[in-house]
Amino acid sequence: MTAETLLQRLDRVSQRGADQWSARCPAHEDKGPSLSVKELPDGRVLLHCFAGCGVDEIVAAVGLEVTELFPPRLSHRQGAAPARRRGLLTDRQALELIDHEARLIWVCGENIISGITLTPADLDRARQAVGRIGFALQEVRS
């Protein structure tokens, strides 16, 4: 189901932004729009009644099931790619972290080549950079 299916069953619908609407809540006597509807990029539809109605009550009032607010998931057997583990970093964040830490290692190397002795704190930070690069690589690979 898309948000459009739900919105067709609601009264006084008005768009509040990209993929966001308000409407009268069908689960209670609503004088003004107290229901917020948002469709996420992955197809999930989120509902919030500012008067306190539960999602179960809202969808039942329009003849739907809560499960219809979520797109069906394809199983691996149905040809879908296996679900990717949600890492702590996006691929972009991991690459930015690798770039930053690699630059720090490069500066340490330049200092060593120039005859500048690294302090114990500099060495600890360089070791930390190596660890962070390893962490970021794991995030991208998983």
N, C-alpha and C positions, 0 to 999 in steps of 0.2 A: 504494500500500500504506500502511496505517496501522501504527503500532506494534503494534496488537492482532494483526495477522496474524503478525508475527514472534513476539510473546510467546506465542502459542498453540503455537509449535514449540519453546519452551524449557522447561527444567526448573527447579523451585524458584524460580519468579518471585515477587517481593514488591515491592509499591509502596513507593517511597522518598520520594515527593513528587508534586506535580502533574505529570503527564506524565513521570514518572521511575521507573524500575524497576531492580532487580538480579535476576540469574539466573545459573544455572550456564552457563559458556561451553561451547557444543557443539563447539568446535574442539580442545579438549584434555580430558584426564581431570581434571575439576574437582571437588574435594572440597567446596568451598563456593562460594557465588555470587561470581564474580570479574568478571562481565560487567555493565556499566552500559548501560542503554538510556534514551534521552531522545527524546521527540517534541517538535519545535519547533512554534510556532504556525503556521508556513507549511507544515507537513506533513512536513518532513524528519525522518528518524529517524537519530539519532547513536548509535554503538556505541563502547564502549571496554572492552577486556579488560585487567584489571590484571595478568594473567600474561604479557601481551605478544602475544597472538594478533592477527593482522591482520584488518581488516574483510572482506577477500576470503575468508579462511579461515572466518570466523564465518558469513557468509551462505551460503557453499557447503555448510557442514555441515548447514544446515537446508533446503537445496534452493532457495535464492533467489539472485537476482542483486544486485549492488551497486546497479545502477540502480533497483531497486525500493525503495531507501531514500529516494528523492527523488520528490516528486510530479511528474507530467508538467507541462511548461510549455506553455501555450497560445501559439501563434504569433499575430502580429498578423492574419494571414489567417484564423485560426479565430475571430475576433471578440473576442480579448482586447485590452485597452487596451495601447498601447505601453509597454514597460518604462520606469519612471521612473528617471532618473539618480540614483544614490545620492549625495546631497550630503553635505557635512561636517556639516550641521545638520539636525535634524528640523524640521518646520514649527513646532512649539511652541518649540524653542530659538531659531529665527529670530525669531519674534514677541517672545520675551522679550528678545532682543538689541536689536531695534528699539525696544522700549519703554524699555529702559535708556538707550540712546544718545539717544533723543528727549528724555528727561527732562534729560539733560546739556545738550543744545542749548537746551532751554527755560530752564534755570538761567542759561546764558550770556546768552541774550536778556534775561532779567529783570535781570541785572547791568548790561547795556549800557543798558537803559531807565532804570535807577536811577542812572546816571551813574558806575558803577564801571568803570574801565578794565581790560580783560582783559590779563593778562600774556602774554608770548610763549608760555609753557608752556600757559596756558589756551587760547590760539588754536590751538596745535598739537593739544591734546586735542580741541577742537571739530572740527578738520579730520579727525582720526582717527575721531571719532564719525560724521561724514558718510560716510566710507569704509566703516565697519562697517555702517551702515544700507544702503548700496548693496550690499555683499556679502550681507547677510541677504536682501535683496529678490531677488537673483539666485538664492540657494538655494531660496527659495520658488517662484520661477517655473520652475525647471528640473525 
